[in-house]
C-alpha cells in the first residue's frame, strides 16, 4: 500500500506502476466510499453522494443550506399538516 497526497486529498493506493524507460510513476487509486462506510460528515437531513476521492452532501427535499453543518427548513409534510390544521379551525368557526 502507498499513500499519495494530491491537492487536499490523501489517496490510498493499491499499486505503484512505473513505465519502462520512464521516470513517471503512476498510482492506482482506491476510492474509499465514505457514504457507505458512514465516515462522512453530512448533516442528518442530508444525503451523502460518493465522488472519486471524496463525497458531497446535499440537503434532502424541504431543507436547504450546505448539507454538512446545516440543513434547515420545514419538511413539506409538516407544511401540509399545518395547512390542514388551519383549514379545520376555519371550518369550525363558520
C-alpha beads as a LAMMPS data file, in Angstrom:
LAMMPS data file: protein, C-alpha beads

94 atoms
93 bonds

1 atom types
1 bond types

-500.0 500.0 xlo xhi
-500.0 500.0 ylo yhi
-500.0 500.0 zlo zhi

Masses

1 110.0

Atoms # bond

1 1 1 0.000 0.000 0.000
2 1 1 1.142 3.505 -0.802
3 1 1 -0.127 6.940 0.088
4 1 1 -0.204 9.906 -2.256
5 1 1 -1.090 13.458 -1.312
6 1 1 -2.739 15.361 -4.162
7 1 1 -4.192 18.847 -3.570
8 1 1 -6.333 18.458 -0.430
9 1 1 -6.818 14.714 -0.643
10 1 1 -4.864 11.764 0.714
11 1 1 -5.302 8.741 -1.538
12 1 1 -4.774 5.150 -0.508
13 1 1 -3.142 3.394 -3.440
14 1 1 -3.040 -0.325 -4.128
15 1 1 -0.276 -0.460 -6.706
16 1 1 2.558 1.701 -7.925
17 1 1 3.330 1.346 -11.624
18 1 1 6.377 2.613 -13.464
19 1 1 6.571 2.850 -17.231
20 1 1 9.662 1.177 -18.738
21 1 1 12.379 3.727 -19.582
22 1 1 10.451 6.493 -17.809
23 1 1 10.759 8.406 -14.567
24 1 1 6.980 8.771 -14.289
25 1 1 5.250 6.829 -11.539
26 1 1 1.527 6.077 -11.700
27 1 1 -0.765 5.196 -8.832
28 1 1 -3.862 3.035 -8.927
29 1 1 -6.251 4.836 -6.594
30 1 1 -8.681 3.001 -4.373
31 1 1 -11.746 5.125 -3.751
32 1 1 -12.980 4.909 -0.173
33 1 1 -16.778 5.255 -0.138
34 1 1 -17.330 7.401 2.960
35 1 1 -21.095 7.313 2.373
36 1 1 -21.340 3.526 2.607
37 1 1 -18.835 3.328 5.459
38 1 1 -20.670 6.031 7.418
39 1 1 -17.497 8.096 7.844
40 1 1 -18.920 11.191 6.127
41 1 1 -19.831 14.446 7.878
42 1 1 -23.189 15.057 6.209
43 1 1 -25.992 16.593 8.251
44 1 1 -28.744 14.243 9.461
45 1 1 -31.150 15.895 6.979
46 1 1 -28.727 15.490 4.048
47 1 1 -27.905 12.756 1.547
48 1 1 -24.306 11.644 1.049
49 1 1 -23.122 11.145 -2.559
50 1 1 -19.789 9.400 -3.134
51 1 1 -17.405 11.004 -5.637
52 1 1 -13.853 9.945 -6.535
53 1 1 -11.584 10.751 -3.602
54 1 1 -14.282 12.421 -1.517
55 1 1 -18.045 12.851 -1.042
56 1 1 -20.687 15.533 -1.462
57 1 1 -23.584 16.318 0.892
58 1 1 -26.940 17.568 -0.420
59 1 1 -29.838 18.591 1.814
60 1 1 -32.975 16.465 1.477
61 1 1 -36.144 17.836 -0.138
62 1 1 -37.707 20.527 2.006
63 1 1 -34.347 21.525 3.518
64 1 1 -31.592 23.833 2.302
65 1 1 -28.088 25.061 3.210
66 1 1 -24.632 23.481 2.920
67 1 1 -25.542 19.843 3.680
68 1 1 -22.747 19.467 6.215
69 1 1 -23.284 21.879 9.108
70 1 1 -26.831 22.961 8.286
71 1 1 -29.947 21.672 6.542
72 1 1 -32.705 23.973 7.703
73 1 1 -36.295 24.300 6.667
74 1 1 -39.627 22.721 7.334
75 1 1 -40.378 19.399 5.745
76 1 1 -43.186 19.579 3.145
77 1 1 -45.279 17.032 5.096
78 1 1 -45.246 19.301 8.145
79 1 1 -46.403 22.222 5.963
80 1 1 -49.358 20.126 4.792
81 1 1 -50.275 19.205 8.373
82 1 1 -50.164 22.854 9.451
83 1 1 -52.318 23.863 6.476
84 1 1 -54.848 21.103 7.259
85 1 1 -54.976 22.219 10.899
86 1 1 -55.788 25.820 9.921
87 1 1 -58.422 24.714 7.401
88 1 1 -60.137 22.658 10.095
89 1 1 -60.033 25.621 12.509
90 1 1 -61.528 27.904 9.853
91 1 1 -64.291 25.407 9.024
92 1 1 -65.216 25.082 12.703
93 1 1 -65.547 28.846 13.055
94 1 1 -68.064 29.078 10.176

Bonds

1 1 1 2
2 1 2 3
3 1 3 4
4 1 4 5
5 1 5 6
6 1 6 7
7 1 7 8
8 1 8 9
9 1 9 10
10 1 10 11
11 1 11 12
12 1 12 13
13 1 13 14
14 1 14 15
15 1 15 16
16 1 16 17
17 1 17 18
18 1 18 19
19 1 19 20
20 1 20 21
21 1 21 22
22 1 22 23
23 1 23 24
24 1 24 25
25 1 25 26
26 1 26 27
27 1 27 28
28 1 28 29
29 1 29 30
30 1 30 31
31 1 31 32
32 1 32 33
33 1 33 34
34 1 34 35
35 1 35 36
36 1 36 37
37 1 37 38
38 1 38 39
39 1 39 40
40 1 40 41
41 1 41 42
42 1 42 43
43 1 43 44
44 1 44 45
45 1 45 46
46 1 46 47
47 1 47 48
48 1 48 49
49 1 49 50
50 1 50 51
51 1 51 52
52 1 52 53
53 1 53 54
54 1 54 55
55 1 55 56
56 1 56 57
57 1 57 58
58 1 58 59
59 1 59 60
60 1 60 61
61 1 61 62
62 1 62 63
63 1 63 64
64 1 64 65
65 1 65 66
66 1 66 67
67 1 67 68
68 1 68 69
69 1 69 70
70 1 70 71
71 1 71 72
72 1 72 73
73 1 73 74
74 1 74 75
75 1 75 76
76 1 76 77
77 1 77 78
78 1 78 79
79 1 79 80
80 1 80 81
81 1 81 82
82 1 82 83
83 1 83 84
84 1 84 85
85 1 85 86
86 1 86 87
87 1 87 88
88 1 88 89
89 1 89 90
90 1 90 91
91 1 91 92
92 1 92 93
93 1 93 94
